[in-house]
Amino acid sequence: MPSSPLEKAKNMFSADGSLVTGPLSWRHNELPSILEQSKGIVSVSEVIGALLDMLNLRHPGVKVIREFRESSLLESSRDDLEQVFGIILGNAFDAVATGGSVKVRVVERGRGNGKSGIRVLVGDTGKGMSAEVKARLFEPFFSTKHMTGLGLGLWIACGVVKDLQGRIKIRSSDAPANSGTVVSVFLPFRSTPSPSVTSAPAGSAQ
């Protein structure tokens, strides 16, 4: 029987709660034909919801706010989405592990060049990042987690998003009165969503 999204989410973390990045580092070497065969119709909210449930269990002191507003499903590999958002959400929770909030918004919309798709915004109320750190975020082996990080997470996430023909942007401020980070991911629909597609599960603030 296929494992549930929550069970898959659990497998992405080691016993001490850190993100398992070893197998992910080989992501860019997989054959395109294998990736195409693994694609399906996926609810982005379902994948993210399972990851949030897992992370919130490990960090019960973090306030989680969910706004899931997309109504269409995405043609993608579930594994791809779990990799991308497991990394992004894991970073957000790490940023507020000692107290704070993580807000996730999932919406369906278009963008300037006419493509429609799913946009995911992940914001945290952590201490933010300096301009120097932001300039190196997508470099392989660059990490601010000197004792636990391999520095591959965002580099891998960026590569997967590009494979899905999407884009990822990060805004962050380390100003004491207004610190925090927002990660924006846009994933385009590969084709026009079917009218028969069921709505994705709705989320609510916790």
C-alpha positions as protocol buffer text, in pm:
chain_id: "A"
residue {
  index: 1
  type: MET
  ca { x: 0 y: 0 z: 0 }
}
residue {
  index: 2
  type: PRO
  ca { x: 143 y: 346 z: -90 }
}
residue {
  index: 3
  type: SER
  ca { x: 256 y: 550 z: 207 }
}
residue {
  index: 4
  type: SER
  ca { x: 55 y: 855 z: 303 }
}
residue {
  index: 5
  type: PRO
  ca { x: 192 y: 1209 z: 258 }
}
residue {
  index: 6
  type: LEU
  ca { x: 245 y: 1232 z: 635 }
}
residue {
  index: 7
  type: GLU
  ca { x: 443 y: 907 z: 641 }
}
residue {
  index: 8
  type: LYS
  ca { x: 656 y: 1031 z: 351 }
}
residue {
  index: 9
  type: ALA
  ca { x: 709 y: 1357 z: 537 }
}
residue {
  index: 10
  type: LYS
  ca { x: 832 y: 1170 z: 843 }
}
residue {
  index: 11
  type: ASN
  ca { x: 1086 y: 984 z: 630 }
}
residue {
  index: 12
  type: MET
  ca { x: 1241 y: 1317 z: 524 }
}
residue {
  index: 13
  type: PHE
  ca { x: 1362 y: 1381 z: 879 }
}
residue {
  index: 14
  type: SER
  ca { x: 1618 y: 1198 z: 1088 }
}
residue {
  index: 15
  type: ALA
  ca { x: 1561 y: 1091 z: 1448 }
}
residue {
  index: 16
  type: ASP
  ca { x: 1696 y: 1422 z: 1581 }
}
residue {
  index: 17
  type: GLY
  ca { x: 1458 y: 1625 z: 1365 }
}
residue {
  index: 18
  type: SER
  ca { x: 1711 y: 1738 z: 1105 }
}
residue {
  index: 19
  type: LEU
  ca { x: 1627 y: 1727 z: 735 }
}
residue {
  index: 20
  type: VAL
  ca { x: 1768 y: 1426 z: 552 }
}
residue {
  index: 21
  type: THR
  ca { x: 1963 y: 1583 z: 267 }
}
residue {
  index: 22
  type: GLY
  ca { x: 2197 y: 1302 z: 165 }
}
residue {
  index: 23
  type: PRO
  ca { x: 1974 y: 1131 z: -93 }
}
residue {
  index: 24
  type: LEU
  ca { x: 1852 y: 1468 z: -218 }
}
residue {
  index: 25
  type: SER
  ca { x: 2196 y: 1573 z: -332 }
}
residue {
  index: 26
  type: TRP
  ca { x: 2165 y: 1329 z: -622 }
}
residue {
  index: 27
  type: ARG
  ca { x: 1842 y: 1488 z: -747 }
}
residue {
  index: 28
  type: HIS
  ca { x: 2002 y: 1664 z: -1045 }
}
residue {
  index: 29
  type: ASN
  ca { x: 2155 y: 1343 z: -1179 }
}
residue {
  index: 30
  type: GLU
  ca { x: 1828 y: 1155 z: -1226 }
}
residue {
  index: 31
  type: LEU
  ca { x: 1724 y: 1075 z: -1582 }
}
residue {
  index: 32
  type: PRO
  ca { x: 1451 y: 1302 z: -1724 }
}
residue {
  index: 33
  type: SER
  ca { x: 1253 y: 997 z: -1842 }
}
residue {
  index: 34
  type: ILE
  ca { x: 1236 y: 865 z: -1485 }
}
residue {
  index: 35
  type: LEU
  ca { x: 1116 y: 1203 z: -1361 }
}
residue {
  index: 36
  type: GLU
  ca { x: 845 y: 1220 z: -1627 }
}
residue {
  index: 37
  type: GLN
  ca { x: 719 y: 873 z: -1534 }
}
residue {
  index: 38
  type: SER
  ca { x: 685 y: 974 z: -1168 }
}
residue {
  index: 39
  type: LYS
  ca { x: 459 y: 1273 z: -1235 }
}
residue {
  index: 40
  type: GLY
  ca { x: 96 y: 1273 z: -1130 }
}
residue {
  index: 41
  type: ILE
  ca { x: -182 y: 1506 z: -1023 }
}
residue {
  index: 42
  type: VAL
  ca { x: -100 y: 1646 z: -680 }
}
residue {
  index: 43
  type: SER
  ca { x: -263 y: 1873 z: -424 }
}
residue {
  index: 44
  type: VAL
  ca { x: 2 y: 2122 z: -316 }
}
residue {
  index: 45
  type: SER
  ca { x: -195 y: 2197 z: 1 }
}
residue {
  index: 46
  type: GLU
  ca { x: -207 y: 1829 z: 94 }
}
residue {
  index: 47
  type: VAL
  ca { x: 169 y: 1791 z: 58 }
}
residue {
  index: 48
  type: ILE
  ca { x: 241 y: 2109 z: 253 }
}
residue {
  index: 49
  type: GLY
  ca { x: -21 y: 2026 z: 517 }
}
residue {
  index: 50
  type: ALA
  ca { x: 143 y: 1691 z: 590 }
}
residue {
  index: 51
  type: LEU
  ca { x: 486 y: 1854 z: 623 }
}
residue {
  index: 52
  type: LEU
  ca { x: 344 y: 2123 z: 854 }
}
residue {
  index: 53
  type: ASP
  ca { x: 185 y: 1855 z: 1074 }
}
residue {
  index: 54
  type: MET
  ca { x: 517 y: 1676 z: 1106 }
}
residue {
  index: 55
  type: LEU
  ca { x: 719 y: 1989 z: 1176 }
}
residue {
  index: 56
  type: ASN
  ca { x: 465 y: 2123 z: 1425 }
}
residue {
  index: 57
  type: LEU
  ca { x: 490 y: 1799 z: 1622 }
}
residue {
  index: 58
  type: ARG
  ca { x: 865 y: 1850 z: 1647 }
}
residue {
  index: 59
  type: HIS
  ca { x: 831 y: 2221 z: 1727 }
}
residue {
  index: 60
  type: PRO
  ca { x: 510 y: 2255 z: 1932 }
}
residue {
  index: 61
  type: GLY
  ca { x: 605 y: 2606 z: 2044 }
}
residue {
  index: 62
  type: VAL
  ca { x: 582 y: 2743 z: 1691 }
}
residue {
  index: 63
  type: LYS
  ca { x: 252 y: 2902 z: 1587 }
}
residue {
  index: 64
  type: VAL
  ca { x: 143 y: 2780 z: 1244 }
}
residue {
  index: 65
  type: ILE
  ca { x: -95 y: 2980 z: 1026 }
}
residue {
  index: 66
  type: ARG
  ca { x: -236 y: 2816 z: 713 }
}
residue {
  index: 67
  type: GLU
  ca { x: -414 y: 2985 z: 425 }
}
residue {
  index: 68
  type: PHE
  ca { x: -485 y: 2728 z: 156 }
}
residue {
  index: 69
  type: ARG
  ca { x: -686 y: 2887 z: -124 }
}
residue {
  index: 70
  type: GLU
  ca { x: -599 y: 2702 z: -444 }
}
residue {
  index: 71
  type: SER
  ca { x: -878 y: 2507 z: -613 }
}
residue {
  index: 72
  type: SER
  ca { x: -684 y: 2312 z: -879 }
}
residue {
  index: 73
  type: LEU
  ca { x: -433 y: 2031 z: -859 }
}
residue {
  index: 74
  type: LEU
  ca { x: -83 y: 2043 z: -1007 }
}
residue {
  index: 75
  type: GLU
  ca { x: 80 y: 1806 z: -1253 }
}
residue {
  index: 76
  type: SER
  ca { x: 400 y: 1716 z: -1073 }
}
residue {
  index: 77
  type: SER
  ca { x: 589 y: 1446 z: -890 }
}
residue {
  index: 78
  type: ARG
  ca { x: 481 y: 1433 z: -526 }
}
residue {
  index: 79
  type: ASP
  ca { x: 842 y: 1357 z: -434 }
}
residue {
  index: 80
  type: ASP
  ca { x: 954 y: 1679 z: -604 }
}
residue {
  index: 81
  type: LEU
  ca { x: 707 y: 1886 z: -402 }
}
residue {
  index: 82
  type: GLU
  ca { x: 798 y: 1712 z: -78 }
}
residue {
  index: 83
  type: GLN
  ca { x: 1166 y: 1785 z: -141 }
}
residue {
  index: 84
  type: VAL
  ca { x: 1111 y: 2152 z: -221 }
}
residue {
  index: 85
  type: PHE
  ca { x: 870 y: 2235 z: 59 }
}
residue {
  index: 86
  type: GLY
  ca { x: 1037 y: 2005 z: 312 }
}
residue {
  index: 87
  type: ILE
  ca { x: 1352 y: 2214 z: 273 }
}
residue {
  index: 88
  type: ILE
  ca { x: 1175 y: 2552 z: 275 }
}
residue {
  index: 89
  type: LEU
  ca { x: 946 y: 2472 z: 567 }
}
residue {
  index: 90
  type: GLY
  ca { x: 1228 y: 2310 z: 760 }
}
residue {
  index: 91
  type: ASN
  ca { x: 1430 y: 2630 z: 731 }
}
residue {
  index: 92
  type: ALA
  ca { x: 1134 y: 2839 z: 843 }
}
residue {
  index: 93
  type: PHE
  ca { x: 1077 y: 2627 z: 1154 }
}
residue {
  index: 94
  type: ASP
  ca { x: 1448 y: 2634 z: 1236 }
}
residue {
  index: 95
  type: ALA
  ca { x: 1436 y: 3015 z: 1221 }
}
residue {
  index: 96
  type: VAL
  ca { x: 1166 y: 3030 z: 1491 }
}
residue {
  index: 97
  type: ALA
  ca { x: 1250 y: 2717 z: 1688 }
}
residue {
  index: 98
  type: THR
  ca { x: 1281 y: 2916 z: 2010 }
}
residue {
  index: 99
  type: GLY
  ca { x: 950 y: 3096 z: 1957 }
}
residue {
  index: 100
  type: GLY
  ca { x: 766 y: 3267 z: 1674 }
}
residue {
  index: 101
  type: SER
  ca { x: 531 y: 3187 z: 1390 }
}
residue {
  index: 102
  type: VAL
  ca { x: 531 y: 3035 z: 1043 }
}
residue {
  index: 103
  type: LYS
  ca { x: 262 y: 3139 z: 796 }
}
residue {
  index: 104
  type: VAL
  ca { x: 196 y: 2946 z: 477 }
}
residue {
  index: 105
  type: ARG
  ca { x: -28 y: 3075 z: 202 }
}
residue {
  index: 106
  type: VAL
  ca { x: -118 y: 2867 z: -105 }
}
residue {
  index: 107
  type: VAL
  ca { x: -309 y: 3041 z: -383 }
}
residue {
  index: 108
  type: GLU
  ca { x: -388 y: 2990 z: -750 }
}
residue {
  index: 109
  type: ARG
  ca { x: -295 y: 3277 z: -979 }
}
residue {
  index: 110
  type: GLY
  ca { x: -129 y: 3397 z: -1296 }
}
residue {
  index: 111
  type: ARG
  ca { x: 187 y: 3598 z: -1347 }
}
residue {
  index: 112
  type: GLY
  ca { x: 314 y: 3862 z: -1586 }
}
residue {
  index: 113
  type: ASN
  ca { x: 395 y: 3638 z: -1882 }
}
residue {
  index: 114
  type: GLY
  ca { x: 46 y: 3487 z: -1884 }
}
residue {
  index: 115
  type: LYS
  ca { x: 122 y: 3154 z: -1713 }
}
residue {
  index: 116
  type: SER
  ca { x: -115 y: 3038 z: -1443 }
}
residue {
  index: 117
  type: GLY
  ca { x: -22 y: 2810 z: -1157 }
}
residue {
  index: 118
  type: ILE
  ca { x: 14 y: 2771 z: -782 }
}
residue {
  index: 119
  type: ARG
  ca { x: 196 y: 3025 z: -568 }
}
residue {
  index: 120
  type: VAL
  ca { x: 320 y: 2930 z: -222 }
}
residue {
  index: 121
  type: LEU
  ca { x: 438 y: 3190 z: 30 }
}
residue {
  index: 122
  type: VAL
  ca { x: 621 y: 3074 z: 342 }
}
residue {
  index: 123
  type: GLY
  ca { x: 691 y: 3345 z: 599 }
}
residue {
  index: 124
  type: ASP
  ca { x: 859 y: 3326 z: 937 }
}
residue {
  index: 125
  type: THR
  ca { x: 916 y: 3576 z: 1218 }
}
residue {
  index: 126
  type: GLY
  ca { x: 1278 y: 3475 z: 1276 }
}
residue {
  index: 127
  type: LYS
  ca { x: 1577 y: 3705 z: 1296 }
}
residue {
  index: 128
  type: GLY
  ca { x: 1608 y: 3730 z: 918 }
}
residue {
  index: 129
  type: MET
  ca { x: 1924 y: 3737 z: 708 }
}
residue {
  index: 130
  type: SER
  ca { x: 2186 y: 3992 z: 623 }
}
residue {
  index: 131
  type: ALA
  ca { x: 2247 y: 4109 z: 266 }
}
residue {
  index: 132
  type: GLU
  ca { x: 2569 y: 3903 z: 258 }
}
residue {
  index: 133
  type: VAL
  ca { x: 2386 y: 3583 z: 352 }
}
residue {
  index: 134
  type: LYS
  ca { x: 2102 y: 3648 z: 105 }
}
residue {
  index: 135
  type: ALA
  ca { x: 2354 y: 3690 z: -178 }
}
residue {
  index: 136
  type: ARG
  ca { x: 2484 y: 3336 z: -122 }
}
residue {
  index: 137
  type: LEU
  ca { x: 2162 y: 3149 z: -38 }
}
residue {
  index: 138
  type: PHE
  ca { x: 2155 y: 2936 z: -353 }
}
residue {
  index: 139
  type: GLU
  ca { x: 2524 y: 2844 z: -352 }
}
residue {
  index: 140
  type: PRO
  ca { x: 2593 y: 2473 z: -292 }
}
residue {
  index: 141
  type: PHE
  ca { x: 2763 y: 2397 z: 42 }
}
residue {
  index: 142
  type: PHE
  ca { x: 2690 y: 2743 z: 184 }
}
residue {
  index: 143
  type: SER
  ca { x: 2518 y: 2714 z: 521 }
}
residue {
  index: 144
  type: THR
  ca { x: 2447 y: 2929 z: 825 }
}
residue {
  index: 145
  type: LYS
  ca { x: 2390 y: 2607 z: 1026 }
}
residue {
  index: 146
  type: HIS
  ca { x: 2757 y: 2544 z: 1086 }
}
residue {
  index: 147
  type: MET
  ca { x: 2714 y: 2240 z: 1311 }
}
residue {
  index: 148
  type: THR
  ca { x: 2425 y: 2064 z: 1132 }
}
residue {
  index: 149
  type: GLY
  ca { x: 2383 y: 2201 z: 780 }
}
residue {
  index: 150
  type: LEU
  ca { x: 2539 y: 2071 z: 460 }
}
residue {
  index: 151
  type: GLY
  ca { x: 2449 y: 2383 z: 264 }
}
residue {
  index: 152
  type: LEU
  ca { x: 2264 y: 2189 z: -7 }
}
residue {
  index: 153
  type: GLY
  ca { x: 1901 y: 2250 z: 87 }
}
residue {
  index: 154
  type: LEU
  ca { x: 1813 y: 2568 z: -102 }
}
residue {
  index: 155
  type: TRP
  ca { x: 2043 y: 2477 z: -389 }
}
residue {
  index: 156
  type: ILE
  ca { x: 1848 y: 2152 z: -432 }
}
residue {
  index: 157
  type: ALA
  ca { x: 1512 y: 2327 z: -389 }
}
residue {
  index: 158
  type: CYS
  ca { x: 1602 y: 2585 z: -652 }
}
residue {
  index: 159
  type: GLY
  ca { x: 1705 y: 2312 z: -897 }
}
residue {
  index: 160
  type: VAL
  ca { x: 1381 y: 2118 z: -849 }
}
residue {
  index: 161
  type: VAL
  ca { x: 1171 y: 2435 z: -894 }
}
residue {
  index: 162
  type: LYS
  ca { x: 1355 y: 2511 z: -1219 }
}
residue {
  index: 163
  type: ASP
  ca { x: 1292 y: 2153 z: -1337 }
}
residue {
  index: 164
  type: LEU
  ca { x: 922 y: 2220 z: -1278 }
}
residue {
  index: 165
  type: GLN
  ca { x: 953 y: 2540 z: -1488 }
}
residue {
  index: 166
  type: GLY
  ca { x: 881 y: 2752 z: -1183 }
}
residue {
  index: 167
  type: ARG
  ca { x: 1067 y: 3016 z: -989 }
}
residue {
  index: 168
  type: ILE
  ca { x: 1168 y: 3083 z: -631 }
}
residue {
  index: 169
  type: LYS
  ca { x: 1234 y: 3417 z: -461 }
}
residue {
  index: 170
  type: ILE
  ca { x: 1338 y: 3507 z: -108 }
}
residue {
  index: 171
  type: ARG
  ca { x: 1288 y: 3833 z: 81 }
}
residue {
  index: 172
  type: SER
  ca { x: 1438 y: 3879 z: 425 }
}
residue {
  index: 173
  type: SER
  ca { x: 1502 y: 4155 z: 677 }
}
residue {
  index: 174
  type: ASP
  ca { x: 1723 y: 4144 z: 983 }
}
residue {
  index: 175
  type: ALA
  ca { x: 1599 y: 4482 z: 1113 }
}
residue {
  index: 176
  type: PRO
  ca { x: 1526 y: 4437 z: 1486 }
}
residue {
  index: 177
  type: ALA
  ca { x: 1176 y: 4587 z: 1464 }
}
residue {
  index: 178
  type: ASN
  ca { x: 1074 y: 4404 z: 1147 }
}
residue {
  index: 179
  type: SER
  ca { x: 1276 y: 4086 z: 1108 }
}
residue {
  index: 180
  type: GLY
  ca { x: 1175 y: 3773 z: 922 }
}
residue {
  index: 181
  type: THR
  ca { x: 1192 y: 3589 z: 592 }
}
residue {
  index: 182
  type: VAL
  ca { x: 941 y: 3519 z: 314 }
}
residue {
  index: 183
  type: VAL
  ca { x: 1001 y: 3253 z: 49 }
}
residue {
  index: 184
  type: SER
  ca { x: 784 y: 3269 z: -264 }
}
residue {
  index: 185
  type: VAL
  ca { x: 754 y: 2969 z: -496 }
}
residue {
  index: 186
  type: PHE
  ca { x: 555 y: 2976 z: -821 }
}
residue {
  index: 187
  type: LEU
  ca { x: 479 y: 2646 z: -995 }
}
residue {
  index: 188
  type: PRO
  ca { x: 301 y: 2672 z: -1331 }
}
residue {
  index: 189
  type: PHE
  ca { x: 30 y: 2441 z: -1455 }
}
residue {
  index: 190
  type: ARG
  ca { x: 160 y: 2220 z: -1736 }
}
residue {
  index: 191
  type: SER
  ca { x: -181 y: 2232 z: -1906 }
}
residue {
  index: 192
  type: THR
  ca { x: -520 y: 2392 z: -1849 }
}
residue {
  index: 193
  type: PRO
  ca { x: -668 y: 2253 z: -1525 }
}
residue {
  index: 194
  type: SER
  ca { x: -963 y: 2022 z: -1579 }
}
residue {
  index: 195
  type: PRO
  ca { x: -1304 y: 2156 z: -1465 }
}
residue {
  index: 196
  type: SER
  ca { x: -1364 y: 1819 z: -1300 }
}
residue {
  index: 197
  type: VAL
  ca { x: -1064 y: 1853 z: -1069 }
}
residue {
  index: 198
  type: THR
  ca { x: -1174 y: 1850 z: -708 }
}
residue {
  index: 199
  type: SER
  ca { x: -1089 y: 2129 z: -471 }
}
residue {
  index: 200
  type: ALA
  ca { x: -781 y: 2101 z: -257 }
}
residue {
  index: 201
  type: PRO
  ca { x: -834 y: 2073 z: 119 }
}
residue {
  index: 202
  type: ALA
  ca { x: -893 y: 2403 z: 296 }
}
residue {
  index: 203
  type: GLY
  ca { x: -663 y: 2512 z: 575 }
}
residue {
  index: 204
  type: SER
  ca { x: -722 y: 2720 z: 883 }
}
residue {
  index: 205
  type: ALA
  ca { x: -511 y: 2902 z: 1135 }
}
residue {
  index: 206
  type: GLN
  ca { x: -379 y: 2697 z: 1425 }
}
